[in-house]
Amino acid sequence: MTKKSFYILLLISTLFTSCIPIKDLVYLQDKDSSGEQNTVAAVESKPYRLQVNDVLSIDIKAIDPKLVTIFNTTDASGGTGKSESSLYFSGFTVDDHGNIRMPILGEINVIGYTLEEIRLIIEKKLLEEYFKSDANIFVTVRLAGFRYTINGEVGSTGTKTLFKEHVTILEAIANAGDITTVGNRKAVTVIRQTPTGVDMHDLDLTDVNVLKSPYYYLQPNDYVYVKPLRQKTWGTGQTGIQSIGTIITLLSLATTVYLILKN
């Protein structure tokens, strides 16, 4: 092999190894299919069970609004504190003992319960101690925003809040500005706090079968980390043109140094 052929082969090899292939950038590819379009059913999200430091928004209604006024919190403006900015201050925070403290009703243990179970507990307590069934008590219990933290190779890192009950990993990433070109879509780590400890799981977002994963639906307080690709460390460029530019720059530098040393 001549020296010229060697350099050409080295250039081609560098281009192929430094560029990011399109298959590493496309979400939800059907890698197991033989060309036929298959339907992949997403796994159902399990009801979330409350943890310490969760914040609840609880609203109690009745036929006569005056009857339930004392049970509802109010914000500084005098209205019910249900706006996004006031939920943090007017909501009910789960303390270290797993309790929330409501007006009149006092402390209620909610740790490990679902939102529906808490609603039934509050309704039962109201009907047994304060109201008759003809008062038509209506209780709404929601999380004061779906909070998660995302870090790594995304457009916008940090703790995010979505006002939805169910959030998928793709929605969370889109809300953070999507994964950058040098982000590894095949290794997105979800870290989840559970009553028994901490779970860590890697998701391959380029594979359509990620829809079947129990981690496809996030849970409040999940931590998402997007790892970088090796191309970011190499610094050779993300596309073929960028890689060629890097190689030309290096060759020009090497030529300049050679000419200086020769003279």
Secondary structure per residue as TSV (DSSP state, phi and psi in degrees):
chain	resnum	aa	ss	phi	psi
A	1	M	-	360.0	127.6
A	2	T	-	-72.7	164.1
A	3	K	H	-64.5	-36.9
A	4	K	H	-64.4	-43.1
A	5	S	H	-64.7	-36.9
A	6	F	H	-62.3	-44.7
A	7	Y	H	-66.9	-37.3
A	8	I	H	-64.3	-44.2
A	9	L	H	-63.6	-39.5
A	10	L	H	-64.4	-39.2
A	11	L	H	-64.5	-45.1
A	12	I	H	-64.6	-41.8
A	13	S	H	-62.8	-40.3
A	14	T	H	-64.3	-40.2
A	15	L	H	-63.1	-44.0
A	16	F	H	-69.3	-35.6
A	17	T	H	-82.3	-25.2
A	18	S	H	-90.3	-27.1
A	19	C	S	-75.1	151.3
A	20	I	-	-94.0	115.4
A	21	P	-	-67.4	152.6
A	22	I	G	-63.2	-29.3
A	23	K	G	-67.6	-17.5
A	24	D	G	-88.5	-3.2
A	25	L	T	-111.7	-15.0
A	26	V	-	-93.4	130.7
A	27	Y	S	-80.7	153.3
A	28	L	S	53.0	53.7
A	29	Q	B	-83.7	142.8
A	30	D	-	-88.3	86.9
A	31	K	T	-78.6	-21.1
A	32	D	T	-96.1	-6.1
A	33	S	-	-80.4	151.8
A	34	S	S	-97.9	24.5
A	35	G	S	111.8	-19.0
A	36	E	S	-85.0	145.3
A	37	Q	-	-83.7	120.4
A	38	N	-	-109.0	152.8
A	39	T	-	-96.2	124.5
A	40	V	-	-110.7	118.5
A	41	A	-	-85.8	127.6
A	42	A	-	-71.7	145.2
A	43	V	-	-68.7	144.7
A	44	E	-	-74.0	140.0
A	45	S	-	-76.8	136.9
A	46	K	-	-82.3	147.9
A	47	P	-	-58.6	135.5
A	48	Y	-	-76.7	136.5
A	49	R	-	-107.8	130.6
A	50	L	-	-62.8	147.6
A	51	Q	-	-125.1	170.4
A	52	V	T	-60.4	140.9
A	53	N	T	79.0	0.4
A	54	D	-	-65.9	149.2
A	55	V	E	-116.5	128.4
A	56	L	E	-106.8	145.5
A	57	S	E	-108.1	117.1
A	58	I	E	-121.5	125.9
A	59	D	E	-125.5	130.2
A	60	I	E	-118.8	127.0
A	61	K	E	-123.9	158.7
A	62	A	-	-152.8	171.9
A	63	I	S	-58.3	-44.2
A	64	D	S	-101.1	106.0
A	65	P	G	-58.0	-27.3
A	66	K	G	-65.4	-25.7
A	67	L	G	-68.3	-28.1
A	68	V	G	-110.4	5.3
A	69	T	G	-57.9	-40.7
A	70	I	G	-69.1	-16.8
A	71	F	G	-89.9	-13.4
A	72	N	S	-103.5	141.2
A	73	T	-	-78.7	158.9
A	74	T	B	-127.3	151.4
A	75	D	-	-92.4	-175.8
A	76	A	T	-64.7	-25.2
A	77	S	T	-82.7	-5.0
A	78	G	S	97.6	-9.7
A	79	G	S	-93.6	176.3
A	80	T	B	-67.8	136.8
A	81	G	S	-82.9	73.6
A	82	K	-	-117.9	4.3
A	83	S	S	-74.8	159.5
A	84	E	T	-60.3	-39.2
A	85	S	T	-73.5	-24.5
A	86	S	T	-100.1	-7.5
A	87	L	H	-61.2	-33.7
A	88	Y	H	-62.4	-37.7
A	89	F	H	-89.2	-33.1
A	90	S	H	-99.5	-7.6
A	91	G	S	-77.0	178.6
A	92	F	E	-109.5	113.1
A	93	T	E	-90.0	134.2
A	94	V	-	-75.2	119.1
A	95	D	-	-81.9	-177.0
A	96	D	T	-65.2	-18.2
A	97	H	T	-95.1	2.3
A	98	G	S	84.3	18.2
A	99	N	E	-112.4	154.2
A	100	I	E	-115.3	154.9
A	101	R	E	-119.8	112.1
A	102	M	E	-107.6	151.7
A	103	P	T	-58.2	135.7
A	104	I	T	70.1	-50.1
A	105	L	T	-71.9	-22.7
A	106	G	E	77.8	-149.9
A	107	E	E	-82.8	135.4
A	108	I	E	-130.0	127.2
A	109	N	E	-78.8	125.8
A	110	V	-	-127.8	-5.1
A	111	I	T	-61.9	130.2
A	112	G	T	83.7	-3.4
A	113	Y	-	-93.3	155.4
A	114	T	-	-84.6	166.9
A	115	L	H	-62.3	-37.8
A	116	E	H	-66.4	-40.5
A	117	E	H	-64.8	-38.0
A	118	I	H	-66.7	-39.7
A	119	R	H	-58.8	-44.5
A	120	L	H	-66.2	-36.7
A	121	I	H	-63.3	-44.8
A	122	I	H	-68.3	-42.5
A	123	E	H	-61.1	-43.2
A	124	K	H	-63.5	-42.1
A	125	K	H	-64.3	-40.6
A	126	L	H	-66.0	-43.6
A	127	L	H	-70.9	-32.5
A	128	E	H	-77.3	-32.3
A	129	E	H	-112.7	-21.3
A	130	Y	T	-132.4	-28.4
A	131	F	-	-132.7	161.4
A	132	K	-	-97.4	166.0
A	133	S	G	-64.6	-27.5
A	134	D	G	-74.2	-2.8
A	135	A	G	-76.2	-12.8
A	136	N	-	52.7	58.9
A	137	I	-	-70.0	133.7
A	138	F	E	-128.1	116.7
A	139	V	E	-112.6	132.7
A	140	T	E	-119.5	127.4
A	141	V	E	-124.8	122.3
A	142	R	E	-136.8	158.2
A	143	L	E	-73.4	141.2
A	144	A	S	-79.8	62.0
A	145	G	S	98.0	143.9
A	146	F	E	-93.7	105.9
A	147	R	E	-101.1	137.5
A	148	Y	E	-148.9	161.7
A	149	T	E	-119.3	135.1
A	150	I	E	-130.3	138.5
A	151	N	E	-143.7	166.8
A	152	G	E	101.5	-143.9
A	153	E	S	-86.4	69.5
A	154	V	B	-130.1	166.0
A	155	G	S	-65.0	-36.2
A	156	S	S	-142.7	110.7
A	157	T	-	-88.0	168.1
A	158	G	E	124.2	-174.6
A	159	T	E	-86.6	125.2
A	160	K	E	-113.2	153.9
A	161	T	E	-129.9	124.6
A	162	L	E	-116.5	137.7
A	163	F	-	-95.5	69.3
A	164	K	-	-140.4	159.0
A	165	E	S	-85.3	-34.1
A	166	H	-	-126.6	132.1
A	167	V	-	-132.8	127.4
A	168	T	B	-88.7	164.7
A	169	I	H	-62.8	-34.5
A	170	L	H	-69.6	-38.4
A	171	E	H	-65.7	-40.9
A	172	A	H	-63.3	-41.2
A	173	I	H	-68.9	-41.5
A	174	A	H	-61.9	-38.5
A	175	N	H	-66.7	-22.0
A	176	A	T	-96.0	14.5
A	177	G	T	89.0	14.0
A	178	D	-	71.3	163.7
A	179	I	B	-76.7	138.0
A	180	T	-	-69.6	169.6
A	181	T	T	-60.4	-33.0
A	182	V	T	-94.6	13.8
A	183	G	E	-86.9	142.1
A	184	N	E	-88.0	101.0
A	185	R	E	-72.6	-11.9
A	186	K	E	-90.3	-3.9
A	187	A	E	-144.1	70.3
A	188	V	E	-100.8	116.4
A	189	T	E	-93.3	130.4
A	190	V	E	-110.1	122.6
A	191	I	E	-109.3	123.4
A	192	R	E	-128.1	129.7
A	193	Q	E	-83.7	127.4
A	194	T	E	-125.6	165.6
A	195	P	T	-58.5	-23.1
A	196	T	T	-99.7	-2.6
A	197	G	E	146.6	-151.4
A	198	V	E	-115.0	129.3
A	199	D	E	-104.6	138.5
A	200	M	E	-125.3	133.6
A	201	H	E	-145.9	135.7
A	202	D	E	-95.4	135.4
A	203	L	E	-114.6	138.9
A	204	D	-	-100.9	99.1
A	205	L	T	-76.7	-6.9
A	206	T	T	-84.8	-8.0
A	207	D	B	-105.5	126.9
A	208	V	G	-61.9	-22.9
A	209	N	G	-69.2	-5.4
A	210	V	G	-63.5	-21.5
A	211	L	G	-63.4	-21.6
A	212	K	G	-88.8	-7.0
A	213	S	S	-74.6	140.5
A	214	P	T	-66.6	-10.9
A	215	Y	T	-97.3	2.2
A	216	Y	S	-63.9	-39.7
A	217	Y	B	-91.1	122.6
A	218	L	-	-74.4	162.7
A	219	Q	-	-117.8	151.9
A	220	P	T	-51.4	140.8
A	221	N	T	76.3	10.5
A	222	D	-	-66.4	151.8
A	223	Y	E	-114.9	125.7
A	224	V	E	-114.2	129.0
A	225	Y	E	-126.4	125.7
A	226	V	E	-103.3	115.1
A	227	K	E	-76.2	152.8
A	228	P	E	-83.1	155.3
A	229	L	-	-78.2	162.6
A	230	R	H	-65.0	-27.5
A	231	Q	H	-60.1	-28.9
A	232	K	H	-66.8	-39.2
A	233	T	H	-69.0	-39.8
A	234	W	H	-66.1	-36.1
A	235	G	T	70.0	23.5
A	236	T	S	-89.2	-6.6
A	237	G	-	117.2	156.1
A	238	Q	S	-98.9	-17.7
A	239	T	S	-127.3	170.9
A	240	G	H	-61.2	-41.3
A	241	I	H	-63.9	-43.4
A	242	Q	H	-62.7	-39.6
A	243	S	H	-65.5	-42.3
A	244	I	H	-61.8	-41.7
A	245	G	H	-60.7	-40.5
A	246	T	H	-64.4	-43.8
A	247	I	H	-64.7	-43.4
A	248	I	H	-60.9	-41.7
A	249	T	H	-60.7	-43.7
A	250	L	H	-66.0	-41.1
A	251	L	H	-65.2	-39.4
A	252	S	H	-64.2	-41.0
A	253	L	H	-64.1	-43.5
A	254	A	H	-64.3	-40.3
A	255	T	H	-64.2	-42.4
A	256	T	H	-62.1	-45.1
A	257	V	H	-62.9	-39.8
A	258	Y	H	-63.6	-43.1
A	259	L	H	-67.6	-38.8
A	260	I	H	-63.6	-44.6
A	261	L	H	-68.7	-33.2
A	262	K	H	-70.1	-36.1
A	263	N	-	-83.2	360.0
